[in-house]
Amino acid sequence: MITLRLGAADLTRIRFGSRPHPVGTVILASQALRDPALAARMPDLAARAQAASASTAALRHLLPAQGMLPDFLTPHQGIESVAAGIESIRATPRRRITAELTKTYAELPPSLWRRRFVAADPQMLDLLMAAVDRYFDAVLAPAWSQLTAAHRGHVEHRARTYVRSGVDGLLNELHPAIRWRPPILEIDSWWSAELTGSGEGIILVPGPLAGLRPRVLVRPGQPVLVVYPVPTPPETPPTRTDPLAQLLGGTRAEVLRRLAEPGHHTTTMVGRHVGISISSASEHAAALRAAGLVDSERVGGAKVHRLTPLGIHLLAGDVRPPAC
């Protein structure tokens, strides 16, 4: 069990991750979906992971099937896109890579790849990052808007808990494996330690692909990161109709969902991903902007689009504007 001693500076700066971390989710999912029980609850994701297994084999070989993962593979930075997350991982000092992998591989049989990775061989990091990129595209990208919406819905629910019950209620209701005994947060994780908060606050990260147990990352000068499992969202709508498509139209709904995914969403890229012309993508973006669901700004010669808070609420299943 992990005991995490939290001070006032941490408790007054509790916040949730703004959205799922693309690379962090890949790392967790590549481990979690190897568990038959979780794979059975998310059969579409599990099927795509199996189909992509040949091109993402480095993830299975270089990461343990369950338990502790090296902290540098779940970075604080790089939440905006897969490329940004990979860049953050690549910036990890060699000494830290070696130290964390030595702990991770302590109970695993040695292999040439693992020995090279422990030695911070750049080719092994390249191999793993290529597998991360392919895994996101093949396994997670088709469900990313759904995962993002589920994240938002969970955060909104916990925000109401905080309003109703304060810090005590929030921390005690996160997960059965997390217990708040002021000033100690007890966490049944994959490892045991006595830790002290950094004084930089706490970032809570709910994840349907987080695995079976919560995880904790404490580093000096950074907020404490607490990643904890939440129920998996349904992979298919409960009815055959798509309420968002009924409200906005099929293509416009797809444009909105595309904008919930990580990345730099120019008009050209939206059109390419949705399969429509640039002019049509521009018209749909303008209509969504007029409805208050999208913000747009010109960056260089391109117009970049992103969801507004109302657009995020709509994708999370709440069509009402947030209360002021």
C-alpha positions as MATLAB code, in Angstrom:
seq = 'MITLRLGAADLTRIRFGSRPHPVGTVILASQALRDPALAARMPDLAARAQAASASTAALRHLLPAQGMLPDFLTPHQGIESVAAGIESIRATPRRRITAELTKTYAELPPSLWRRRFVAADPQMLDLLMAAVDRYFDAVLAPAWSQLTAAHRGHVEHRARTYVRSGVDGLLNELHPAIRWRPPILEIDSWWSAELTGSGEGIILVPGPLAGLRPRVLVRPGQPVLVVYPVPTPPETPPTRTDPLAQLLGGTRAEVLRRLAEPGHHTTTMVGRHVGISISSASEHAAALRAAGLVDSERVGGAKVHRLTPLGIHLLAGDVRPPAC';
ca = [
       0.000    0.000    0.000;
       1.130    3.553   -0.697;
       0.650    6.122    2.059;
       0.729    9.654    0.672;
       0.991   12.438    3.250;
      -0.631   15.610    1.901;
      -0.192   19.137    3.179;
      -2.435   22.164    2.882;
      -0.630   23.310   -0.289;
      -1.564   20.036   -1.989;
      -5.148   19.888   -0.726;
      -5.977   23.424   -1.850;
      -4.756   22.703   -5.392;
      -6.619   19.530   -6.318;
      -7.620   19.374   -9.977;
      -8.460   16.829  -12.641;
      -6.582   16.182  -15.848;
      -8.269   18.303  -18.512;
      -8.641   15.298  -20.831;
      -7.099   11.862  -21.380;
      -3.367   11.917  -22.077;
      -2.893   10.312  -25.528;
       0.496    8.687  -24.908;
      -0.217    7.914  -21.260;
      -3.433    6.181  -22.310;
      -1.558    4.113  -24.911;
       0.919    2.906  -22.285;
      -1.829    1.988  -19.819;
      -4.114    0.465  -22.459;
      -1.367   -1.687  -23.941;
      -0.983   -3.274  -20.512;
      -4.621   -3.262  -19.368;
      -6.037   -4.903  -22.496;
      -3.763   -7.884  -21.911;
      -5.968   -8.691  -18.913;
      -8.775  -10.993  -20.126;
     -11.380   -9.518  -17.754;
     -10.873   -5.946  -18.972;
     -10.548   -7.034  -22.589;
     -13.923   -8.770  -22.292;
     -15.509   -5.497  -21.136;
     -14.079   -3.578  -24.104;
     -14.210   -6.112  -26.937;
     -13.871   -3.599  -29.789;
     -10.710   -2.088  -28.338;
      -9.345   -5.535  -27.520;
     -10.031   -6.747  -31.070;
      -8.233   -3.750  -32.574;
      -5.307   -4.298  -30.193;
      -5.060   -7.909  -31.298;
      -5.216   -6.923  -34.971;
      -2.378   -4.432  -34.425;
      -0.267   -6.805  -32.332;
       2.334   -7.459  -35.022;
       3.122   -3.774  -35.560;
       3.063   -2.922  -31.832;
       5.014   -5.912  -30.475;
       7.567   -3.637  -28.801;
       4.927   -2.528  -26.309;
       4.215   -6.094  -25.237;
       7.863   -7.065  -24.952;
       9.285   -3.927  -23.350;
       6.432   -3.369  -20.870;
       5.313   -5.871  -18.200;
       1.911   -7.504  -18.628;
       0.728   -6.031  -15.324;
       1.976   -4.101  -12.347;
       4.522   -1.314  -12.126;
       5.377    0.756  -15.181;
       8.332    3.167  -15.485;
       7.178    6.657  -14.558;
       8.879    8.356  -17.491;
       6.422    6.659  -19.869;
       3.457    8.452  -18.266;
       4.614   12.083  -18.499;
       2.898   15.166  -17.132;
       3.621   17.024  -20.348;
       2.467   16.333  -23.894;
      -1.264   16.060  -23.268;
      -2.136   17.956  -26.452;
      -1.148   15.221  -28.925;
       0.615   11.908  -29.437;
       3.583   13.689  -31.001;
       3.915   16.028  -28.005;
       3.763   13.121  -25.564;
       6.431   11.219  -27.486;
       8.622   14.308  -27.525;
       8.275   14.589  -23.733;
       9.317   10.954  -23.276;
      12.296   11.389  -25.593;
      13.512   14.240  -23.381;
      13.914   11.884  -20.393;
      17.521   11.810  -19.092;
      19.318    8.536  -19.743;
      20.077    8.070  -16.040;
      16.367    8.202  -15.177;
      15.489    5.701  -17.927;
      18.052    3.246  -16.594;
      17.007    3.651  -12.962;
      13.272    3.220  -13.571;
      13.640    0.320  -16.002;
      15.965   -1.496  -13.612;
      13.118   -1.508  -11.053;
      10.488   -2.399  -13.641;
      12.457   -5.360  -15.015;
      13.495   -6.751  -11.613;
      10.949   -9.583  -11.814;
      11.022  -10.098  -15.608;
      13.261  -12.516  -17.497;
      16.144  -10.732  -19.229;
      16.254  -10.360  -22.981;
      18.441   -8.576  -25.494;
      15.809   -5.872  -26.074;
      15.305   -5.286  -22.348;
      19.028   -5.109  -21.656;
      19.412   -2.552  -24.436;
      16.456   -0.533  -23.164;
      17.856   -0.489  -19.601;
      21.052    0.876  -21.099;
      18.946    3.699  -22.630;
      19.746    2.544  -26.174;
      18.152    5.197  -28.434;
      17.129    2.543  -30.962;
      15.005    0.791  -28.339;
      13.302    4.067  -27.441;
      12.685    4.711  -31.143;
      11.186    1.232  -31.491;
       8.875    1.739  -28.522;
       7.763    5.223  -29.596;
       6.947    3.973  -33.102;
       4.796    1.270  -31.520;
       3.070    3.897  -29.330;
       2.225    5.966  -32.393;
       0.835    2.964  -34.285;
      -1.121    1.742  -31.253;
      -2.896    5.063  -30.835;
      -3.853    5.247  -34.518;
      -4.993    1.626  -34.770;
      -6.576    1.000  -31.356;
      -7.507    4.222  -29.569;
      -8.161    6.812  -32.279;
     -11.505    5.274  -33.373;
     -12.780    5.571  -29.773;
     -10.964    8.738  -28.716;
     -13.957   11.081  -28.801;
     -15.924    8.519  -26.766;
     -13.115    8.185  -24.204;
     -12.801   11.959  -24.003;
     -16.544   12.371  -23.463;
     -16.522    9.683  -20.749;
     -13.638   11.482  -19.045;
     -15.561   14.755  -19.056;
     -18.679   13.113  -17.707;
     -16.746   11.531  -14.840;
     -15.005   14.805  -13.969;
     -18.324   16.658  -13.907;
     -19.777   14.014  -11.589;
     -16.804   14.309   -9.226;
     -17.029   18.095   -9.336;
     -20.558   17.811   -7.985;
     -19.234   15.525   -5.251;
     -16.684   18.172   -4.311;
     -19.357   20.876   -4.149;
     -21.543   18.641   -1.996;
     -18.935   17.009    0.272;
     -15.694   18.962   -0.031;
     -12.215   17.457   -0.158;
     -13.113   14.623    2.230;
     -16.021   13.441    0.099;
     -14.087   13.785   -3.150;
     -11.046   11.774   -2.059;
     -13.083    9.085   -0.316;
     -15.309    8.458   -3.344;
     -12.639    8.240   -6.045;
     -12.124    4.473   -5.964;
     -12.511    1.576   -3.472;
      -8.706    1.229   -3.394;
      -8.258    4.877   -2.329;
      -9.032    5.930    1.255;
      -8.650    9.360    2.823;
      -7.421    9.333    6.413;
      -6.414   12.978    6.919;
      -3.659   13.878    6.286;
      -2.867   10.484    4.675;
      -4.204    9.224    1.353;
      -3.992    5.411    1.391;
      -3.732    3.799   -2.044;
      -3.693    0.070   -2.740;
      -1.332    0.099   -5.712;
       1.127   -2.292   -7.334;
       3.860   -1.303   -4.909;
       4.311   -0.003   -1.355;
       5.885    3.243   -0.200;
       5.578    6.112    2.235;
       5.421    9.306    0.195;
       4.931   12.996    0.886;
       3.162   15.420   -1.427;
       5.266   17.837   -3.429;
       3.389   20.942   -2.302;
       2.441   21.561   -5.949;
      -1.081   20.145   -5.696;
      -2.692   16.958   -6.988;
      -3.806   16.019  -10.492;
      -6.481   13.294  -10.500;
      -6.642   11.240  -13.686;
      -9.609    8.863  -14.123;
      -9.017    6.169  -16.713;
     -11.142    3.276  -17.993;
      -7.888    1.798  -19.285;
      -5.858    2.415  -16.130;
      -5.864   -1.281  -15.226;
      -6.874   -2.916  -11.967;
      -5.234   -0.637   -9.391;
      -4.526    3.071   -8.956;
      -1.071    4.473   -9.685;
       0.808    7.360   -8.087;
       3.635    9.535   -9.387;
       5.391   11.982   -7.037;
       8.247   14.070   -8.371;
       9.821   17.188   -6.823;
       8.476   20.443   -8.202;
       5.494   18.794   -9.941;
       1.937   18.051   -8.831;
       1.273   14.578   -7.494;
      -0.304   12.454  -10.221;
      -2.958    9.949   -9.114;
      -4.289    7.717  -11.898;
      -7.243    5.532  -10.917;
      -9.564    3.091  -12.740;
     -13.120    4.064  -13.604;
     -15.868    1.963  -15.239;
     -15.422    1.440  -18.939;
     -17.861    3.393  -21.136;
     -20.164    1.395  -23.414;
     -18.580    0.822  -26.799;
     -21.819    1.140  -28.713;
     -24.795    3.443  -28.230;
     -27.702    1.943  -26.289;
     -29.964    2.556  -29.275;
     -29.431    2.388  -32.997;
     -29.929    6.103  -33.397;
     -27.186    8.657  -32.879;
     -28.663   11.520  -30.829;
     -25.831   13.882  -31.759;
     -26.333   13.160  -35.459;
     -30.069   13.698  -35.055;
     -29.359   17.057  -33.440;
     -26.615   18.330  -35.745;
     -26.677   16.082  -38.796;
     -24.303   13.175  -39.366;
     -21.408   15.048  -40.974;
     -21.532   17.970  -38.563;
     -21.611   15.556  -35.612;
     -18.539   13.810  -37.019;
     -16.742   17.161  -37.362;
     -17.517   17.932  -33.723;
     -16.276   14.530  -32.599;
     -13.111   14.928  -34.655;
     -12.362   18.189  -32.832;
     -12.455   16.317  -29.499;
      -9.428   14.274  -30.532;
      -5.885   15.412  -29.747;
      -3.956   17.334  -32.353;
      -3.861   20.534  -34.403;
      -7.225   20.781  -36.165;
      -7.012   22.994  -39.227;
      -9.866   23.196  -41.712;
      -7.831   21.143  -44.171;
      -7.120   18.395  -41.620;
     -10.760   18.241  -40.498;
     -11.888   17.858  -44.089;
      -9.320   15.144  -44.741;
     -10.213   13.105  -41.642;
     -13.985   13.411  -42.060;
     -13.803   12.814  -45.818;
     -15.303   16.102  -47.007;
     -14.032   19.028  -49.035;
     -12.204   21.947  -47.428;
     -15.066   24.286  -48.261;
     -17.570   21.904  -46.658;
     -15.377   21.563  -43.573;
     -15.227   25.355  -43.351;
     -19.024   25.620  -43.570;
     -19.551   23.027  -40.833;
     -16.981   24.693  -38.583;
     -18.690   28.055  -39.114;
     -22.078   26.593  -38.155;
     -20.628   24.975  -35.019;
     -18.896   28.223  -34.158;
     -22.157   30.151  -34.515;
     -23.765   27.658  -32.114;
     -21.040   28.292  -29.535;
     -19.622   24.772  -29.798;
     -16.329   25.647  -31.504;
     -13.741   28.420  -31.316;
     -11.529   29.207  -34.296;
      -8.399   31.297  -34.707;
      -6.067   31.992  -37.579;
      -2.541   30.676  -37.106;
      -0.310   31.622  -39.982;
      -2.179   30.790  -43.150;
      -4.522   28.237  -41.554;
      -7.604   28.424  -39.371;
      -7.382   26.215  -36.274;
     -10.512   24.942  -34.519;
     -11.073   23.659  -30.973;
     -14.066   22.756  -28.827;
     -15.540   25.277  -26.423;
     -16.676   24.168  -22.938;
     -20.210   23.920  -24.343;
     -18.985   21.658  -27.147;
     -17.271   19.426  -24.594;
     -20.463   19.274  -22.520;
     -22.462   18.300  -25.579;
     -20.118   15.425  -26.417;
     -20.286   14.280  -22.797;
     -24.053   13.942  -23.153;
     -25.066   17.235  -21.528;
     -26.686   19.524  -24.091;
     -27.307   22.257  -21.535;
     -24.786   25.082  -21.179;
     -22.709   24.920  -18.007;
     -24.021   26.967  -15.089;
     -22.418   30.371  -14.635;
];
